Amino acid sequence: MGVVKEFKEFAMRGNVVDLAVAVIIGGAFGKIVASFVADVLMPPIGILLGGVDFTSFAITLKQAVGDKPAVTLNYGKFIQTVVDFLIIAFSIFIMVKSLNSFKKKQEEAPATPPEPTNEEKLLTEIRDLLKEKR
């Protein structure tokens, strides 16, 4: 029973839950960027390069024989995946950079001293009264 309890404490720790949320959001963000690259970015680039569809770039290693399909090296899809990665990496870099600058600004801001407790206030009053009696 100790292992189950230990696993539950591990799984419910804040960092693990935050990591799970980040992985899910990251996966969705990856799909958005992949769609952006495939459907928005690459078609104009293909037109600029003479109406080329990058996903169709391939080298045929072995021709199709009968029912067996051709064996191809699809380097166009690889190029598109590299562009996806570069956009995702740059976006994450910008996000982390902005978060770090925000944290840095928070650290640089002078912290206001905490308000004295009631006990400290009473001790200050007693000290001041004792100074007056002298």
C-alpha positions in Angstrom: 0.0 0.0 0.0 3.0 2.3 0.5 3.8 2.3 -3.2 0.3 3.4 -4.1 0.4 6.2 -1.6 3.9 7.3 -2.7 2.8 7.3 -6.4 -0.3 9.4 -5.5 1.8 12.0 -3.7 4.2 12.1 -6.7 1.4 12.4 -9.3 -0.4 15.1 -7.4 2.6 17.2 -6.8 2.3 20.6 -8.5 5.2 20.2 -10.9 3.9 16.9 -12.3 0.4 18.3 -12.9 1.9 21.4 -14.5 4.1 19.3 -16.7 1.1 17.2 -17.8 -0.9 20.4 -18.7 2.2 21.7 -20.6 2.5 18.5 -22.6 -1.2 18.6 -23.6 -1.1 22.3 -24.6 2.2 21.7 -26.4 0.7 18.9 -28.4 -2.2 21.1 -29.4 0.2 24.0 -30.2 2.2 21.7 -32.4 -0.8 20.8 -34.4 -1.7 24.4 -34.9 1.8 25.2 -36.1 1.9 22.2 -38.4 -1.4 23.4 -40.0 0.0 26.9 -40.2 3.1 25.7 -42.0 1.4 23.2 -44.3 -1.7 25.3 -45.1 -0.6 28.9 -44.8 3.1 29.3 -45.0 4.4 26.7 -47.5 1.9 27.3 -50.4 3.1 30.9 -50.9 6.7 29.8 -50.6 5.9 27.1 -53.2 4.4 29.7 -55.5 7.4 32.0 -55.1 9.6 29.0 -56.1 7.6 28.3 -59.2 4.4 26.5 -58.0 6.2 23.8 -56.1 4.4 21.6 -53.5 7.1 20.7 -51.0 5.3 17.6 -49.7 5.5 16.1 -53.2 9.3 16.3 -53.2 10.6 12.7 -53.1 13.2 10.4 -54.5 12.0 7.1 -55.7 14.3 4.4 -54.4 12.4 1.4 -55.9 9.7 1.6 -58.5 6.3 0.1 -57.8 6.0 -3.5 -58.8 2.5 -5.0 -59.1 0.6 -4.5 -55.9 3.7 -3.3 -54.0 3.9 0.5 -53.8 7.1 2.4 -54.7 9.7 3.0 -52.0 10.3 6.7 -51.8 12.5 9.0 -49.8 10.0 11.9 -48.9 12.4 14.7 -48.2 9.7 17.4 -49.0 7.8 16.3 -45.9 11.0 16.4 -44.0 11.6 20.0 -45.0 8.1 20.9 -43.9 8.6 19.2 -40.6 11.9 21.1 -40.1 10.0 24.4 -40.7 7.3 23.3 -38.2 10.1 22.6 -35.6 11.8 25.9 -36.2 8.6 27.9 -35.8 7.7 25.9 -32.6 11.2 26.3 -31.2 11.2 30.1 -31.9 7.7 30.5 -30.4 8.8 28.7 -27.2 12.0 30.7 -27.1 10.0 34.0 -27.3 7.6 32.8 -24.6 10.3 31.7 -22.2 12.3 34.9 -22.8 9.2 37.0 -22.0 8.5 34.9 -18.9 12.1 35.3 -17.7 12.0 39.1 -18.2 8.7 39.2 -16.3 10.2 37.2 -13.4 13.3 39.4 -13.5 11.1 42.6 -13.2 9.3 41.0 -10.2 12.6 40.2 -8.5 13.9 43.7 -9.1 10.8 45.4 -7.6 11.5 46.3 -4.0 9.4 44.3 -1.6 7.4 46.3 0.8 8.3 45.4 4.4 5.6 43.4 6.1 3.3 45.3 8.5 4.3 44.9 12.1 2.3 42.4 14.2 0.2 43.5 17.1 2.9 42.3 19.5 5.5 44.3 17.7 3.3 47.4 17.9 2.7 47.0 21.6 6.4 46.5 22.2 7.2 49.6 20.3 4.7 51.6 22.4 6.2 50.2 25.6 9.7 51.2 24.4 8.5 54.7 23.6 6.8 55.1 27.0 10.0 53.9 28.8 12.1 56.4 26.8 9.7 59.2 27.8 10.0 58.4 31.5 13.7 58.8 31.5 
